[in-house]
Structure formats: C-alpha cells, structure tokens
Amino acid sequence: MAYGHAERNLALVRQLNAETRKLLGSLDQLDTEQSAWLQEVTSPGRQAVYQDRPEPATASLARCGSRPSSTPP
C-alpha cells in the first residue's frame, strides 16, 4: 500500500513526540522554547487532533472486503 511508509513514519514521529513530552515533563525547569513546545503539544485543541484522527486506509479496505487476498490482514 502506498501509505504504508507514511503510516510507519507518522507512528515514529508520534512515539518521539510522546517521549519528548515525558522527558520535558520530568525536568524541574524548562527554557522558553521547551515550555512553548510543551504548551503547544498539550493544548486541548492539539489533543483532539490525536483522538479524532481518521483510521488508516488499510483498516477501511479490510472492512469493505477490498483488500487483495494475497495481503495478510
């Protein structure tokens, strides 16, 4: 599937993002740039983006039976 690489890359970016939030959250003091980034990624509007993201195309294809039979589920 053409989107496979993008989905894997996005998963890695999200993992790095979560690890960075955890690391910054454990620090006693943040500099201005760190504080601004942490506020941006933890804002309520930003969290909604992750909760309401569309499912991967492969999941919708599997439900409608359009997936090629040679591709494992």
Secondary structure, DSSP 8 states (H G I E B T S, - for coil): -TTHHHHHHHHHHHHHHHHHHHHHHH-S---HHHHHHHHHHTSHHHHHHHHT----HHHHHHHHT-S-TTS--
